[in-house]
Amino acid sequence: MRTALDAANGYMAVSNETDPAERVRRLEAWHPDVCYFDPLMQAEGSEALTLMIEGARAQFPGLAFRLHGTLLEVERRIEVWRPIQP
């Protein structure tokens, strides 16, 4: 069974994928109805999440994303991330 941390690490891996086609393939393989919610954005489905990730990558060109800690873990896990030089 996949844990919340597995999901967060998977999201970071997808976010750091530089090939857009591979990013879409990974998202669709992850779950067909993948959802993402944070205080600023939300995406439902692999197409919407792909667009959101592409927007973040455009905002932070040349940087990668990594987990930076966990704020809260109850039924849902809240991760803190930051862009870094790869």
N, C-alpha and C positions, 0 to 999 in steps of 0.2 A: 504494500500500500504506500502510495506517495504521501509524504508529509508536507506541511506548509513550507518548511525550509527547502525541500526538493522543488516545490513549485516556484519559490522565489529565486532559487539558483537557476532553474530552467528559464525563467523570464529574463534573468540577466544574460544568460547564454544567447537567447534569441535576440535580445537588444544589442548585443555586441557582434552579432553576425553581420559581416560587411556585404555579403551577397544577398540582394533583395529577394531573389527567387528561392534561395535556400532558407531565408528567414520565413517566407510564406510557407514553404514545405514543412519546416519545423513547427510552426504555429498550428497548421492544419493537422499534423500528426499528434501534437500535444493534446488537443481536444477540439472537436469541430465547433463547439459553442463556447470557446474560451472567452472569459470576461476579465476586465481589469478596471479597478476603481481606486482612485485616490482623491484627496480633497480638491484637486484642480481639474482632473480629467477622468473620463470613463470611456471604455470601449467594450462593445459586445460583438463577438465574432472575430474570426481571424483577419478579415479584411479591415475592419475598423481598428483593430489593435496594430496591424501592420502600418496603417497610416499614422497612428499615434507614435509608434516607434520611429518611423521615418522623420516625423516632425521633431522629435527629441534629438535624433542624430544630426539633423540639419541645424538645430540650435547649438549643439556642442560638437562641431565638426572635428574629426581627428581624435576624439576622446572615446574612452570605453567607460562602461558602467560597472561598478562592483558593489556588493552589499557592504554596508558600513555599520551594521548593528541591527538589533531588534528592539523596537519600542514596546511592543505589547504582543502577548500571545495568549489568547483565550480560545475562542472558537475560530477566530481569524488571526492571522499573523500580520503585523505591520512592520515592514522593513524600511530601513533608511538606506538610501543609495546616494552615490555622488559620482560625477564624471571624473575620470582620471586619465593621465597619459598612459597609453598601453605599453 
